[in-house]
Each structure stands twice: as C-alpha cells, then as structure tokens.
Amino acid sequence: MTMAVPESHIKELIFTFRGVQIISDKDLSGLYSASTKALNQAVKRNSDRFPLDFMFQLTEK
C-alpha cells in the first residue's frame, strides 16, 4: 500500500536555484522510498521518458 505524501511536505522540499524551482535527487528519492543511486540510474536508463530540463548536475563552473 502506498501512502500519499502531504502537499505541504512536498512544498518544503522545493527551493529556487537561479530562478528555477527544484527538488534535490536525495529528497525526490525519499518521496519514492528509493535510494538516490537507484533514482539516478532509472533516469539515465529511461532518459527518453523525461524532459530535457528534468535533471541537471552542478559543477564548479
């Protein structure tokens, strides 16, 4: 059985970075009860199912 996550909890996980609203992979994986590694692997394996701006990686630049 899957438990619904309260909207207020999800709103707490969203923050704005350079004008874009994001949820970190760590927080998103927590919402789905999956490891961060498993979430990132699933996105990489199924990249055609996600919009191009779904995921980005921060660099020093």
C-alpha angles and dihedrals in degrees: 000000000000120000119218116239114228113248090231090060092051091049089056090058095053118089134168119246118181090340095309124109111230143172115208119243088243092057094041092051088050090056089055095041091239132122118262089240092054092049093050092046091050091052092048092048092048101034092140089065094059130068115251092250094050094098138020136170125226119232133184089257 
